[in-house]
Amino acid sequence: MGGNIGSPLSAQVAESTPDTVHVVEASSFQLEQVETFHPWISVLLNFSPDHLDRHPSVEAYGAAKARVFENQTADDWAVINADDPAVLELARKGRARTRLFGRRTPIERGTAVEDGWIVDKSPDVTVRLVPLDAIHLLGPHLVSDVMAAATVGMIAGAAPAAMTAAVESFRGLEHAMELVAEIDGVRFVNDSKATNVEAALRSIESFEAGLVPIVGGRFKGGDLRLLREPLKSRARAVVAIGEASPLVRDALSGAIDVYEASSLEDAVKRAFALARPSGVVLLAPACSSFDMFRDYADRGRRFKENVRKLA
């Protein structure tokens, strides 16, 4: 595994053999400059406005993401989220064979959920791949990620039993819906990787009630007002941090109380007080971290340090 997360693809060349499979996360920053990058299997999980501090428009950002399909041929595969109309549109011009996955959209041929299982469907047969109870991750949106991974595994020849064993043992990545601790009945969840509005929205929608999100940082574009309705029905309040604090306050005004904090430590303390008893403090910034931290991982680690101080 490597690319935009972990070691860069160039660092893996010396270890590569004809039997090596590289699983590479490719960012829009990397894809906008590709020339010969040619994935055997490309995967587009979702699409929403992001990095508009870098890309001149949403359309330019989408065009950069779509370059993952550019050098593929009819011998390759494109794994596409059928639940996301924007993804379907971006993938439309690709030449690779398409394999759909969808948690909500009816699928006739592709990866779906049926009777508590992730299944591979075709008109003639349905093959069970991974039981849903093997997934130990917070947030229903992460089921879609498991479906995408299972689709890739199936194309690459992995057996369902092996996929299930892998999913069963996977407890999530650091800074992605990571359960940090429970203190006096309040759970603390680190989703520092939720650096855009859509990611924060999915994070917020993973909880039913008693929520106190910490939101803010350096704003990258998008519409923070999309958080209003989900927060009204789930959250007790919002704690805003960083450069985007005034934007967060203005976007959510009239929907929910917003408290501003001068530091992440203050934010954690304020959110803890607001979430008691039996609530959830959720770091879901909807923004980048560069106003206060080195990167999203630094922000997530600092969040966890402050939670440990409370404990």
RAURBEL-V535865 format. One record per pair of residues at least 24 apart in sequence whose C-alpha atoms are under 8 Angstrom apart, sorted by sequence separation. I is the first residue (numbers start at 1). J is the second residue. If there is no record, write none. Layout:
I	J
I	J
//
This chain:
66	90
70	94
72	96
196	220
209	233
210	234
211	235
212	236
213	237
214	238
215	239
216	240
217	241
218	242
219	243
224	248
228	252
231	255
232	256
66	91
69	94
196	221
197	222
201	226
205	230
208	233
209	234
210	235
211	236
212	237
213	238
214	239
215	240
216	241
217	242
218	243
219	244
227	252
231	256
42	68
69	95
177	203
196	222
197	223
201	227
204	230
208	234
209	235
210	236
211	237
212	238
213	239
214	240
215	241
216	242
217	243
218	244
225	251
229	255
241	267
42	69
63	90
69	96
197	224
204	231
207	234
212	239
214	241
216	243
217	244
224	251
225	252
228	255
240	267
62	90
216	244
217	245
224	252
228	256
239	267
39	68
118	147
197	226
201	230
216	245
38	68
39	69
130	160
134	164
197	227
215	245
32	63
37	68
38	69
120	151
129	160
130	161
136	167
239	270
32	64
38	70
39	71
40	72
128	160
129	161
135	167
136	168
216	248
239	271
28	61
31	64
32	65
34	67
38	71
39	72
130	163
131	164
134	167
135	168
215	248
238	271
31	65
37	71
38	72
44	78
129	163
130	164
134	168
136	170
137	171
29	64
32	67
36	71
41	76
42	77
43	78
44	79
45	80
46	81
112	147
129	164
135	170
136	171
137	172
268	303
28	64
31	67
40	76
41	77
42	78
43	79
44	80
45	81
111	147
136	172
28	65
31	68
39	76
40	77
41	78
42	79
43	80
44	81
47	84
130	167
237	274
27	65
41	79
46	84
48	86
139	177
236	274
264	302
265	303
268	306
47	86
138	177
236	275
264	303
268	307
46	86
47	87
103	143
111	151
137	177
138	178
46	87
103	144
265	306
269	310
26	68
45	87
102	144
264	306
44	87
101	144
244	287
102	147
101	147
101	148
243	291
242	291
101	151
242	292
99	151
214	267
214	268
214	271
213	271
212	271
141	202
212	274
139	202
212	275
139	203
211	275
141	206
210	275
139	205
140	206
81	148
139	206
212	279
214	281
219	286
220	287
138	206
139	207
210	278
211	279
212	280
213	281
214	282
215	283
217	285
219	287
220	288
79	148
210	279
211	280
212	281
213	282
214	283
215	284
216	285
217	286
218	287
219	288
209	279
210	280
211	281
212	282
213	283
214	284
215	285
216	286
217	287
218	288
211	282
213	284
214	285
215	286
216	287
217	288
218	289
79	151
215	287
217	289
218	290
79	152
217	290
218	291
217	291
217	292
204	282
204	284
203	284
200	284
199	284
200	285
186	272
200	286
199	286
198	286
186	275
195	284
196	285
197	286
186	276
194	284
195	285
196	286
197	287
185	276
186	277
187	278
189	280
191	282
192	283
193	284
194	285
195	286
196	287
184	276
185	277
186	278
187	279
188	280
189	281
190	282
191	283
192	284
194	286
195	287
196	288
184	277
185	278
186	279
187	280
188	281
189	282
190	283
191	284
192	285
194	287
195	288
184	278
185	279
186	280
187	281
188	282
189	283
190	284
191	285
195	289
186	281
45	145
195	296
45	148
193	296
192	296
193	297
43	148
192	297
192	299
192	300
191	300
190	300
41	152
190	303
190	304
188	307
175	296
175	297
180	304
175	300
181	307
180	307
183	310
183	311
50	196
49	196
49	198
48	198
53	220
52	220
53	221
51	220
52	221
50	220
51	221
52	222
50	221
49	221
50	222
49	222
//
